[in-house]
Structure formats: C-alpha cells, structure tokens
C-alpha cells in the first residue's frame, strides 16, 4: 500500500467511464493496490503516464474533477480531434486499463479557510477544477458565497449541468449562471451569447471576490487581463492553464510562443580512430562558449554550473550565480509554477523537454529586466536511477519574439483593413 505522502508513480486503473456530454467523458481512477488515495485540494491536477497504443507511455496532466474522498480520483476529458491521449482515453481505454499516476499537485486551489466570496468562471472543459471546488463548497463551506459562471456552446456539449444545479440547491449560497453562445432550439441557458466583462461587473462582487478562471486560451486572455483592468487586485485573480505560460501572456510581450517541432531523424555518429580531439575537449569547448547558456542545478534547484553563455544572457557572473537558487533567473510571478514542475520532474525522473520539445518562458536578468528564452532539459541520474541534477541549454530568443509579434500585428492590421475594404 502506498503511503499518503508518496511522491513516486503509483499504478491506478480505470474503474469506470461516464459520459458527461457529447464530447466529455469522466474516468474514475482507483489504485490497483486497493489502498487509500492521497487527499487532494479542490483544483489540483494529476500527472499520469498513459500507455497509448503505438506511442508508448505519454505523460499528460488532467485536473481532478471531484472533491477529495479517499477512494478514487475523477478526471473528465474532452475528446480533442488532434489529442493523442484524449482520443486514446475515449476510444480505446476501458475499465481495467492501468495507468501510472503521480500524487496530486498544483497551486490553483480553493483554500480550506476561504472567507471572501468566490466566482468560479469557466469555459468549455475548463470547468473541471470548478466542479471539484463546487463540491467542496457544498460539503465543507456552508457560509461561503459563490457564483458559478460557465460558458458552453450549447447543451449538447455542456457537462455537469444537473450536478452543479444539485450542489447549488444543497448549499443554498451558490448562484449558477450558464451562457450558451450558440444554443440549440431545445436548450434553456440562463444567458444567450458570450460572457462579457460588463456582465461580471454588474452581477458579481468585483470589489471583494476571489476569481478562479479556467478555460480555452482566448477565454483566459480576455478575463484574466480584463478583471485586472477592471480593478480586481491580481492576488484575487487565480487561473489554471496547462499550456506553455508564454502563450497566455504573449500579447503582453513577456515571452515567446514556443514552436513544438518534431525532433529530426536520429543520426548515428562514430568516432574515427585517428580523431585529434577527445570527448572531453569537445565538452569543454561547448561549455566555454558564450553563444548559448548552459546551466545545471542540483535536485533542490541550487545552481552548480554556470557557463559564459549564461553570464551573457542573464548578466550574473559565475561567482555570483554558483550556489544561488534558480529563482535569480525566474520572474517572481512564475516561480510557483516553475518549482511545481521542477519538483515533479525530480520525483518522476521524466521530462518532456529533452527530446525536441522546447520550453519557452520569460527569464529574469541581473538588472531586473526580462528576456524571452527557450531551453531543453537533460536529467542527470545517479546509479539508483534517481534525479541528482538537471542541466539546461538556454537560448535568448527575445529578438525573434519581438519580430514575430510585430509581424503578427502587421498581419492583423492588414486583415482588418482588407475586411473594411
């Protein structure tokens, strides 16, 4: 039986599949060993390895869509036409299918001591953490005022509507409003059309509430920034987004949008018997280069290697960087998310950013300014297979990002002009 504070992979099996709408299905996950599941906070997610046919094990995050119960987790997944894991779950996974699961993680959670009213604001399948939060409010927060605002295309694709309405009836202090952008004739939404910031201003306690926001990228961009512009303090705006963080804030110019390119075909290299340079010579030359940064940190995130390229990109000398936390190059708003991913990678021994995928994020320079960086990760493991350190090769792509942003703006202006003409 896995202990409650287990930090490694644990085998779960799909106990049940429950259709929630035409495109969303819930999967009840129970541990194979029959033991209890670690308690999670409403809003947290699971990282799992899914044995996709013909693809091997693919790592993916899914939000837990139920409150803690000690027996099982529930994930509710939208079938995406291009989603490898979601299609496998919908089309091939069956009760009894086994997957590997890490303990719950994530900082997008409803606090146990929440006092101010909350607004749970979601679009599409982004309501999964909100369902867990609504269950927690109905069960354990009898005096908490909440507004559950959900946006869907129509009733056919809207999941959990009956469940949320039942929770609201049980609690008495949860107001539910549903928006359908393109309702069918027999639908009965509370509101027709798209949710607007003006509606939120008129119908939710803007000055005192905590806003929890989750949904598609345009939805997040509209309401995370819109609420801030409307005067909601940033510490009262909480959001969940599983894609690269730079995509969420791209319009603000803080970071680039990473291109997820497939790795090139593998090539085999063979050293000539009369080669004039050794592997050590090549490695030393690469580390001494100032073109790209090479940064290594131990399992706790302390910097143990810092090359001239890192000094050029971030401004810190080797003496200033060694022994410091990676926080010196991570902007403060992104540190919580960084450390969550870092600790999870150390625990799982796996990273998706070592085989062709680039992680693109804002970086922090010594002078306090930000740059846009892309990097890959190499895990350094001991004889026992545990991660002892990580090494990253980092490239400054601020110029490329600025050029791409300017080009996008130019295209949008030309497109707008063409439509007007």
matplotlib code that plots the C-alpha trace (Angstrom):
import matplotlib.pyplot as plt

x = [0.0, 1.4, 1.8, -0.3, 2.8, 4.1, 6.0, 6.5, 4.5, 1.6, -0.5, -4.2, -6.8, -9.8, -12.7, -15.5, -16.2, -19.0, -20.2, -20.8, -21.7, -21.3, -17.6, -16.6, -16.2, -15.3, -12.8, -12.9, -9.4, -8.8, -5.4, -4.5, -3.2, -6.6, -5.2, -6.4, -5.6, -3.7, -6.1, -6.0, -7.1, -10.0, -8.5, -5.3, -4.4, -2.8, 0.2, -0.1, 1.6, -0.9, 0.0, -1.2, -1.3, 1.7, 3.1, 4.4, 3.8, 2.8, 2.8, -0.2, -1.8, -5.6, -7.4, -9.2, -12.9, -14.1, -13.5, -11.3, -13.0, -10.1, -11.1, -10.7, -9.9, -12.1, -10.7, -13.1, -11.6, -12.8, -12.1, -9.9, -9.6, -5.8, -5.4, -3.4, -4.1, -7.7, -8.6, -7.0, -8.9, -12.2, -11.8, -9.6, -9.2, -11.6, -12.4, -9.4, -6.9, -3.9, -2.0, 0.8, -0.2, 1.8, 0.3, -1.9, -0.2, -0.9, -1.4, -4.7, -6.8, -9.7, -8.2, -9.7, -10.1, -11.7, -13.7, -14.3, -16.9, -15.7, -16.5, -15.8, -15.5, -15.1, -15.3, -15.8, -13.9, -12.2, -14.9, -13.3, -11.5, -14.6, -16.7, -14.3, -14.4, -18.2, -18.4, -16.0, -18.1, -21.3, -19.8, -17.5, -18.2, -21.8, -21.4, -19.3, -21.0, -20.1, -21.0, -20.6, -20.4, -19.9, -19.8, -20.5, -21.6, -24.8, -26.5, -25.2, -21.6, -22.3, -21.2, -22.2, -25.1, -27.5, -24.8, -23.9, -27.5, -28.0, -25.0, -26.3, -29.7, -27.9, -25.8, -28.2, -25.5, -24.2, -25.6, -25.3, -25.3, -24.9, -24.0, -24.6, -23.0, -24.9, -27.9, -30.0, -33.8, -34.5, -31.7, -32.6, -29.5, -29.6, -27.9, -27.5, -24.4, -20.9, -20.0, -18.7, -16.7, -19.6, -21.9, -19.3, -19.2, -23.0, -23.6, -20.6, -18.9, -15.9, -14.5, -14.4, -14.4, -11.7, -12.0, -11.0, -10.7, -10.1, -10.9, -9.6, -6.7, -8.8, -11.1, -8.2, -6.6, -9.9, -10.8, -7.5, -6.4, -9.9, -10.5, -7.2, -8.1, -11.4, -9.6, -9.6, -6.3, -4.0, -3.8, -7.6, -7.3, -6.4, -6.2, -5.3, -3.5, -1.7, -0.1, 3.2, 2.8, 4.1, 1.1, -1.2, 0.7, 2.1, 0.1, 1.8, 5.2, 6.6, 7.6, 7.7, 5.3, 7.3, 7.2, 6.7, 8.7, 9.2, 12.8, 14.9, 15.6, 18.1, 21.7, 24.5, 27.9, 31.1, 34.4, 37.3, 40.2, 42.6, 40.4, 42.5, 40.1, 38.6, 35.1, 36.4, 37.9, 34.6, 32.6, 34.9, 34.7, 30.9, 30.8, 33.3, 31.2, 29.3, 26.7, 24.2, 23.8, 24.5, 23.1, 23.0, 21.3, 21.0, 17.8, 16.9, 17.3, 20.7, 22.9, 26.0, 27.2, 27.1, 29.0, 30.0, 26.8, 24.7, 26.6, 26.0, 22.3, 21.4, 24.2, 25.3, 29.0, 29.8, 30.8, 27.5, 25.4, 27.0, 25.3, 22.2, 18.7, 17.4, 15.0, 17.6, 16.6, 12.9, 10.5, 8.6, 5.1, 6.3, 8.2, 5.4, 4.7, 8.3, 9.0, 5.9, 7.2, 10.8, 9.9, 7.6, 10.4, 12.8, 10.3, 9.2, 12.5, 10.9, 10.8, 9.1, 11.7, 14.6, 13.6, 12.8, 10.2, 11.3, 10.1, 9.6, 9.3, 10.3, 13.7, 15.0, 18.3, 20.6, 19.4, 15.8, 14.7, 13.1, 14.1, 12.5, 14.2, 13.8, 15.5, 15.8, 16.4, 18.8, 18.2, 21.4, 20.6, 22.6, 23.2, 19.9, 18.1, 17.1, 17.5, 20.5, 20.7, 19.4, 21.3, 19.7, 20.8, 19.2, 18.9, 17.8, 15.1, 14.0, 14.8, 12.9, 9.9, 9.8, 10.0, 7.2, 5.0, 5.5, 4.7, 1.5, 0.4, 1.1, -0.9, -3.8, -3.8, -3.7, -6.5, -8.6, -8.1, -9.0, -12.2, -13.1, -12.4]
y = [0.0, 3.4, 5.9, 9.0, 11.2, 9.0, 11.0, 8.4, 6.8, 4.5, 2.2, 3.1, 1.5, 2.9, 1.7, 3.4, 5.6, 8.0, 10.1, 13.7, 15.3, 14.6, 15.3, 14.9, 11.7, 11.1, 8.4, 7.1, 6.1, 3.7, 2.5, -1.0, -1.9, -1.1, 1.4, 5.0, 7.8, 10.9, 13.7, 16.5, 20.1, 21.0, 22.4, 20.3, 18.0, 14.6, 13.9, 10.4, 8.2, 6.8, 3.7, 4.9, 2.2, 2.5, 5.6, 4.2, 5.9, 9.6, 12.0, 14.3, 16.5, 16.3, 18.2, 16.2, 16.9, 15.7, 16.7, 14.5, 11.2, 9.0, 6.3, 7.5, 10.3, 11.5, 13.1, 14.5, 14.6, 16.3, 14.3, 16.6, 15.7, 16.1, 15.0, 11.8, 11.0, 12.2, 10.1, 7.1, 7.6, 8.0, 5.3, 2.6, 2.8, 0.5, -0.3, -2.2, -0.3, 0.6, 3.9, 5.3, 8.3, 10.8, 12.3, 15.4, 18.7, 22.3, 25.6, 26.6, 25.5, 26.7, 27.5, 25.5, 28.7, 30.7, 33.6, 36.2, 35.2, 33.3, 33.4, 30.2, 31.3, 28.6, 28.0, 24.5, 21.7, 24.3, 23.8, 20.6, 22.3, 24.3, 21.2, 20.0, 23.4, 23.5, 20.0, 21.2, 24.4, 22.4, 19.9, 22.0, 25.7, 26.3, 30.0, 30.8, 32.7, 31.5, 32.4, 29.5, 31.0, 28.6, 29.2, 26.5, 26.3, 24.6, 22.0, 19.0, 19.7, 21.1, 18.6, 18.5, 21.0, 18.8, 18.0, 21.7, 22.7, 20.0, 21.2, 24.8, 23.6, 21.6, 24.6, 27.5, 30.1, 29.1, 31.2, 29.4, 31.1, 29.3, 31.1, 29.3, 31.0, 29.0, 27.3, 24.6, 25.1, 23.0, 24.5, 26.6, 28.6, 31.3, 33.7, 33.5, 34.8, 35.4, 36.3, 39.9, 41.8, 44.2, 41.3, 40.3, 43.9, 44.0, 40.5, 39.5, 41.2, 42.6, 44.5, 41.7, 38.3, 35.9, 34.9, 31.5, 31.3, 28.3, 27.8, 28.0, 30.4, 33.2, 32.9, 33.2, 36.1, 38.0, 37.6, 37.3, 40.6, 42.1, 41.6, 43.2, 46.2, 46.4, 46.9, 43.4, 43.0, 40.5, 38.5, 37.9, 36.5, 32.8, 30.9, 27.4, 26.9, 23.7, 25.1, 27.0, 30.0, 32.3, 31.6, 33.0, 36.3, 36.5, 39.6, 41.4, 40.8, 38.9, 35.7, 33.9, 31.3, 28.1, 26.1, 22.4, 20.8, 17.1, 16.0, 15.3, 11.7, 10.1, 10.1, 7.7, 9.1, 7.0, 8.4, 8.0, 6.0, 8.9, 11.7, 14.6, 15.8, 13.9, 13.9, 15.9, 18.6, 18.9, 19.1, 21.7, 23.8, 23.8, 24.7, 27.6, 29.0, 32.2, 31.5, 29.5, 29.3, 26.0, 26.0, 23.0, 22.8, 20.1, 18.3, 21.1, 23.8, 25.2, 26.3, 24.1, 25.0, 28.4, 29.0, 32.2, 31.9, 32.1, 35.2, 36.8, 36.1, 36.8, 39.2, 37.2, 36.2, 32.6, 33.7, 35.4, 32.5, 29.4, 28.3, 30.5, 29.3, 29.3, 32.0, 34.5, 34.0, 33.3, 36.3, 36.2, 35.6, 32.3, 30.8, 28.8, 27.1, 26.5, 24.8, 22.7, 21.3, 21.1, 19.0, 16.8, 16.1, 15.2, 12.9, 11.2, 11.1, 12.2, 15.4, 16.2, 18.9, 16.7, 15.1, 18.0, 20.0, 23.4, 25.1, 28.9, 31.2, 34.7, 35.0, 37.4, 39.3, 40.8, 44.3, 43.3, 43.3, 40.3, 38.4, 35.7, 32.3, 28.8, 25.7, 22.0, 19.9, 17.0, 14.9, 13.7, 10.5, 8.5, 4.8, 4.3, 6.0, 9.0, 12.5, 14.2, 17.3, 18.9, 20.7, 23.1, 24.6, 28.0, 30.4, 34.1, 34.5, 38.0, 39.4, 36.6, 37.0, 40.8, 40.3, 37.6, 39.8, 42.8, 40.6, 39.2, 42.8, 43.8, 40.8, 41.6, 45.2, 44.2, 41.6, 44.2, 46.7, 44.1, 43.3, 47.0, 47.4]
z = [0.0, -1.0, 1.9, 2.0, 1.3, -1.6, -4.2, -6.8, -9.6, -8.5, -10.7, -11.0, -13.1, -14.8, -12.8, -14.7, -17.8, -17.5, -20.5, -19.3, -22.7, -26.4, -26.1, -22.4, -20.6, -16.9, -15.9, -12.3, -11.2, -8.3, -7.1, -8.2, -4.7, -3.1, -0.7, 0.0, -2.4, -1.2, -0.3, -2.8, -2.7, -5.0, -8.2, -8.2, -11.1, -11.7, -13.8, -15.4, -17.9, -20.4, -22.4, -25.8, -28.4, -30.8, -29.0, -25.7, -22.4, -22.9, -19.9, -19.6, -16.9, -16.1, -13.4, -10.8, -11.3, -7.9, -4.3, -2.1, -1.0, 0.0, -2.5, -6.1, -8.4, -11.3, -14.4, -17.1, -20.5, -23.7, -26.9, -28.9, -32.7, -32.5, -28.9, -28.8, -25.2, -25.2, -28.3, -26.7, -23.5, -25.3, -28.0, -26.5, -22.7, -20.9, -17.3, -16.0, -18.1, -16.0, -15.9, -13.8, -11.7, -9.6, -6.4, -6.9, -7.4, -8.4, -6.7, -8.4, -5.4, -3.2, 0.2, 3.1, 5.1, 2.2, 3.5, 0.7, -1.9, -4.9, -8.6, -10.4, -14.0, -16.7, -20.4, -22.0, -20.3, -18.2, -15.6, -14.3, -11.4, -10.8, -10.3, -7.6, -5.9, -6.1, -4.5, -1.7, -1.1, -0.9, 1.5, 3.7, 3.3, 4.3, 4.8, 1.7, -1.1, -4.6, -8.2, -10.7, -14.1, -17.0, -20.8, -23.4, -27.0, -26.3, -24.1, -26.1, -25.1, -21.6, -18.9, -15.3, -15.5, -13.5, -11.0, -10.4, -10.0, -7.4, -5.5, -5.6, -4.3, -1.5, -0.4, -0.8, -1.4, -4.8, -7.7, -11.1, -14.4, -17.7, -21.0, -24.4, -27.3, -30.0, -28.2, -29.9, -30.1, -27.0, -24.9, -21.9, -20.9, -18.3, -20.8, -24.6, -26.3, -24.9, -21.3, -21.1, -18.5, -18.2, -17.1, -14.5, -13.2, -12.9, -11.5, -9.3, -6.3, -8.2, -5.3, -2.8, -4.6, -5.4, -9.1, -10.3, -14.1, -16.3, -20.0, -23.5, -24.2, -25.6, -22.6, -20.2, -22.1, -22.0, -18.4, -16.6, -18.1, -18.2, -14.5, -13.7, -15.8, -14.1, -10.8, -9.3, -7.4, -9.1, -5.9, -6.2, -9.8, -9.9, -13.1, -14.4, -17.7, -18.8, -21.9, -22.1, -19.8, -22.5, -24.7, -22.0, -21.7, -25.3, -26.1, -23.2, -24.8, -21.8, -23.6, -26.9, -28.2, -28.5, -31.7, -30.8, -33.6, -34.1, -33.4, -36.5, -37.6, -35.4, -36.7, -35.7, -35.1, -35.0, -33.8, -36.1, -34.7, -35.6, -34.2, -33.0, -30.2, -27.3, -26.0, -23.0, -25.4, -27.2, -24.0, -22.5, -25.7, -25.7, -22.0, -22.6, -25.4, -24.9, -27.6, -25.5, -21.8, -20.1, -16.5, -14.2, -10.8, -8.2, -7.2, -4.8, -7.5, -6.5, -9.4, -9.7, -13.2, -15.0, -18.3, -20.1, -22.2, -19.1, -18.0, -21.4, -21.3, -17.7, -16.6, -13.5, -13.3, -12.4, -8.9, -8.4, -9.7, -8.2, -5.0, -5.7, -6.3, -9.9, -8.6, -9.7, -13.3, -12.9, -12.7, -9.4, -10.9, -12.5, -9.6, -8.0, -11.3, -12.1, -8.7, -9.0, -12.4, -11.2, -8.1, -10.1, -12.6, -9.9, -8.3, -11.6, -13.3, -16.6, -18.6, -21.9, -22.7, -23.5, -26.8, -29.2, -27.3, -26.3, -23.1, -23.7, -20.7, -19.6, -18.0, -15.4, -15.9, -13.3, -14.0, -13.3, -16.9, -18.6, -21.7, -23.7, -23.5, -24.9, -23.5, -23.3, -20.2, -19.6, -16.4, -14.6, -12.6, -10.1, -10.0, -8.3, -11.1, -9.1, -10.5, -8.9, -11.1, -14.2, -17.0, -19.4, -22.7, -22.9, -25.8, -25.7, -28.4, -27.4, -30.8, -32.6, -30.4, -30.9, -34.7, -34.6, -32.5, -34.9, -37.9, -36.2, -35.5, -39.1, -40.4, -38.1, -39.3, -43.0, -42.4, -40.6, -43.5, -46.1, -44.3, -44.1, -47.8]

ax = plt.figure().add_subplot(projection="3d")
ax.plot(x, y, z, "-o")
ax.set_aspect("equal")
plt.show()
